[in-house]
Amino acid sequence: MNTRPLSVAVIGAGPAGIYASDILSKSGLDVNIDLFERLPAPYGLVRYGVAPDHPRIKQIIVALYKILQRGDIRLIGNVEVGRDVSVAQLQEHYDALIFSTGADTDAPLPIPGVDAPECYGGADFVSWYDGHPDHPRTWPLEAKEVAVIGVGNVGLDIARVLAKHSEDLMVTEVPANVAEGLKNNPCTDVHVFGRRGPAQVKFTPLELRELGKQPDVDVLVDEEDFEYDKGSEEALRSSNQQRQVVKALEGYAMQEPEELTASHRIHIHLFQAPHEVLTDEDGHVVGLRTERTRLTGDGNVEGTGEYRDWPVQSIYRAVGYAGSPIEGLPFDDARHVIPNEGGRVMEAEGQPMRGVYATGWIRRGPIGLIGSTKSDAQETIANLVEDAQAGLLHATTEDETQVGHDAMLAWLADQGVDYTTWEGWELLDAYERELGENYGEVIVTSGEAKTRERVKVVSRDAMTAISRGQGAPEDLIAQPHADRVPERVAHRLAD
Ligand SMILES: Cc1cc2nc3c(=O)[nH]c(=O)nc-3n(C[C@H](O)[C@H](O)[C@H](O)COP(=O)(O)OP(=O)(O)OC[C@H]3O[C@@H](n4cnc5c(N)ncnc54)[C@H](O)[C@@H]3O)c2cc1C
């Protein structure tokens, strides 16, 4: 049994990693916690997923900030596990590792034509508009009519950002390159497609109602898309939330034609399964073919053989996020998660990997709101505490001086890794707020003048330099390092 405090590394400073660190720090164990993050900024998808025009949800950052600001959980930013430091090296320095690396890519949608150049992963678009440092700085916004496949909140975010007038996004924290790109967006019509019916869509009521409040954007739903079977009725009976979603959809369907005068529109089409991406002879997207579906009694659907072609020039897949594997850890390729039991990471042989845990979206898959990462962390930490009390947790090194924070930082410095700290994030945070303050007023569609709370710094080098107190480089947007850009979007670096 260790006589010194337990040293634990948490990898991924999104909500799951921060909540897990917080719960562990209050578990009663004598423990030191280092929180690793591959970006120089914490907060994961709250900063790089939640849409910029959702400041209310971004406020969760205030609660997460309070946890990290205490100082007992030490942030080590700009360090990617699997790249800057291996899992085995971490195991030498720490008694236990908790992976909370989330999800950063799109779940696949296997339909013909999906590889056409104008068929985009929704997660990649989100990374662009939220200013993720490792994504190219341009986005090809050239389509007047766009399809979004998927009826969850991410689909709604994408549809809203595409349909909205750019001035109304200019007041948010979007970085300058995104503001510039959106200004030239010619999109007037976004078509959102769902395979199933109103009782099965995954929107949440608040987000769906809010969609209809965008200035000069109408939301349209076809009256014929309201069908229910036994399974649907049961789903509605048991979920107040789903009933509210249906009510909001019905509200859109019942609008009178004279109410629909906006210059931009979001059309929600239900019972339309994506069948094929239609391309011209040069391989460019010219449409989406969908198949009408019908309910089978249990809330599921089957194809009717009735097809319809929608003339769109680009398509966004929003059928779910997916986690990415980390070298040195098992990975479930089908579910895109780290295999685990109650958060204990499992080897292929079905044995727990000693002292290695997972929590959040990388543990359960990309479902659930930010709040659910907290309950998830509770279970993972309860199991870690049980293992610690059973004396199962210890670093792999024989040399005790190599265990913990100071030895880790010395090792990183020795390797030339420009790690950042919590104090560094506070510098960058203040810098971004100042950019917002200095931006001046923005006139939005309603004619109102608004100010900006923050403007994001996008370049990893700039984020790192500001965080390390080395001042701000002139270019806060500079293109990402080519070797960090995901292969699927690397071609856009040359655009
Ligand atoms: C587009 C979108 C919009 C959303 N909107 C809402 C909303 O409005 N309301 C709501 O409640 N929820 C929303 N969510 C859900 C919410 O974002 C998730 O529930 C939550 O972020 C999951 O937390 P996590 O910590 O598991 O993962 P993440 O938030 O993904 O955090 C994982 C962290 O790990 C880091 N990381 C990854 N790999 C490594 C590595 N190898 N080394 C070091 N660090 C690494 C990442 O950089 C990231 O910071 C949204 C999600 C998406 C995708």
The ligand as an SDF file (V2000), in Angstrom:
LIG
                    3D

 53 58  0  0  0  0  0  0  0  0999 V2000
  -22.1670   19.9390  -31.4570 C   0  0  0  0  0  0  0  0  0  0  0  0
  -22.5150   19.6380  -30.0330 C   0  0  0  0  0  0  0  0  0  0  0  0
  -23.3700   20.4750  -29.3340 C   0  0  0  0  0  0  0  0  0  0  0  0
  -23.6990   20.1900  -28.0020 C   0  0  0  0  0  0  0  0  0  0  0  0
  -24.5470   21.0120  -27.3550 N   0  0  0  0  0  0  0  0  0  0  0  0
  -24.8890   20.7230  -26.0790 C   0  0  0  0  0  0  0  0  0  0  0  0
  -25.7800   21.5490  -25.3790 C   0  0  0  0  0  0  0  0  0  0  0  0
  -26.2650   22.5430  -25.9400 O   0  0  0  0  0  0  0  0  0  0  0  0
  -26.0910   21.2250  -24.0690 N   0  0  0  0  0  0  0  0  0  0  0  0
  -25.5450   20.1280  -23.4360 C   0  0  0  0  0  0  0  0  0  0  0  0
  -25.8220   19.8650  -22.2540 O   0  0  0  0  0  0  0  0  0  0  0  0
  -24.7060   19.3020  -24.0910 N   0  0  0  0  0  0  0  0  0  0  0  0
  -24.3750   19.5760  -25.3850 C   0  0  0  0  0  0  0  0  0  0  0  0
  -23.5340   18.7460  -26.0450 N   0  0  0  0  0  0  0  0  0  0  0  0
  -23.0450   17.5340  -25.3420 C   0  0  0  0  0  0  0  0  0  0  0  0
  -21.8000   17.8200  -24.4680 C   0  0  0  0  0  0  0  0  0  0  0  0
  -20.8980   18.5860  -25.2110 O   0  0  0  0  0  0  0  0  0  0  0  0
  -21.2070   16.4900  -24.0180 C   0  0  0  0  0  0  0  0  0  0  0  0
  -22.1570   15.8460  -23.1840 O   0  0  0  0  0  0  0  0  0  0  0  0
  -19.9190   16.6280  -23.2120 C   0  0  0  0  0  0  0  0  0  0  0  0
  -19.0540   17.5890  -23.7620 O   0  0  0  0  0  0  0  0  0  0  0  0
  -19.1710   15.2950  -23.1380 C   0  0  0  0  0  0  0  0  0  0  0  0
  -18.1150   15.4900  -22.2580 O   0  0  0  0  0  0  0  0  0  0  0  0
  -16.7390   14.6780  -22.3030 P   0  0  0  0  0  0  0  0  0  0  0  0
  -15.8890   15.3450  -21.2770 O   0  0  0  0  0  0  0  0  0  0  0  0
  -17.0000   13.2410  -22.2150 O   0  0  0  0  0  0  0  0  0  0  0  0
  -16.1030   14.9300  -23.7580 O   0  0  0  0  0  0  0  0  0  0  0  0
  -15.5320   16.2300  -24.4540 P   0  0  0  0  0  0  0  0  0  0  0  0
  -16.3420   17.4100  -24.1240 O   0  0  0  0  0  0  0  0  0  0  0  0
  -15.3560   15.8350  -25.8780 O   0  0  0  0  0  0  0  0  0  0  0  0
  -14.0810   16.4510  -23.7970 O   0  0  0  0  0  0  0  0  0  0  0  0
  -12.9930   15.6070  -24.0860 C   0  0  0  0  0  0  0  0  0  0  0  0
  -11.6900   16.3810  -23.9170 C   0  0  0  0  0  0  0  0  0  0  0  0
  -10.5920   15.4780  -24.0630 O   0  0  0  0  0  0  0  0  0  0  0  0
   -9.5760   16.0810  -24.8310 C   0  0  0  0  0  0  0  0  0  0  0  0
   -8.7660   15.0210  -25.4450 N   0  0  0  0  0  0  0  0  0  0  0  0
   -9.1490   14.1640  -26.4090 C   0  0  0  0  0  0  0  0  0  0  0  0
   -8.1550   13.3150  -26.7170 N   0  0  0  0  0  0  0  0  0  0  0  0
   -7.1090   13.6410  -25.9310 C   0  0  0  0  0  0  0  0  0  0  0  0
   -5.7830   13.1180  -25.7860 C   0  0  0  0  0  0  0  0  0  0  0  0
   -5.3630   12.0810  -26.5140 N   0  0  0  0  0  0  0  0  0  0  0  0
   -4.9600   13.6900  -24.8830 N   0  0  0  0  0  0  0  0  0  0  0  0
   -5.3780   14.7550  -24.1080 C   0  0  0  0  0  0  0  0  0  0  0  0
   -6.6310   15.2750  -24.2170 N   0  0  0  0  0  0  0  0  0  0  0  0
   -7.4900   14.7230  -25.1060 C   0  0  0  0  0  0  0  0  0  0  0  0
  -10.3440   16.9060  -25.8420 C   0  0  0  0  0  0  0  0  0  0  0  0
   -9.5450   17.9200  -26.4340 O   0  0  0  0  0  0  0  0  0  0  0  0
  -11.4800   17.4560  -24.9860 C   0  0  0  0  0  0  0  0  0  0  0  0
  -11.1200   18.6730  -24.3790 O   0  0  0  0  0  0  0  0  0  0  0  0
  -23.1740   19.0290  -27.3650 C   0  0  0  0  0  0  0  0  0  0  0  0
  -22.3130   18.1950  -28.0680 C   0  0  0  0  0  0  0  0  0  0  0  0
  -21.9950   18.4890  -29.3830 C   0  0  0  0  0  0  0  0  0  0  0  0
  -21.0880   17.5580  -30.1200 C   0  0  0  0  0  0  0  0  0  0  0  0
  1  2  1  0
  2  3  1  0
  2 52  2  0
  3  4  2  0
  4  5  1  0
  4 50  1  0
  5  6  2  0
  6  7  1  0
  6 13  1  0
  7  8  2  0
  7  9  1  0
  9 10  1  0
 10 11  2  0
 10 12  1  0
 12 13  2  0
 13 14  1  0
 14 15  1  0
 14 50  1  0
 15 16  1  0
 16 17  1  0
 16 18  1  0
 18 19  1  0
 18 20  1  0
 20 21  1  0
 20 22  1  0
 22 23  1  0
 23 24  1  0
 24 25  2  0
 24 26  1  0
 24 27  1  0
 27 28  1  0
 28 29  2  0
 28 30  1  0
 28 31  1  0
 31 32  1  0
 32 33  1  0
 33 34  1  0
 33 48  1  0
 34 35  1  0
 35 36  1  0
 35 46  1  0
 36 37  1  0
 36 45  1  0
 37 38  2  0
 38 39  1  0
 39 40  1  0
 39 45  2  0
 40 41  1  0
 40 42  2  0
 42 43  1  0
 43 44  2  0
 44 45  1  0
 46 47  1  0
 46 48  1  0
 48 49  1  0
 50 51  2  0
 51 52  1  0
 52 53  1  0
M  END
$$$$
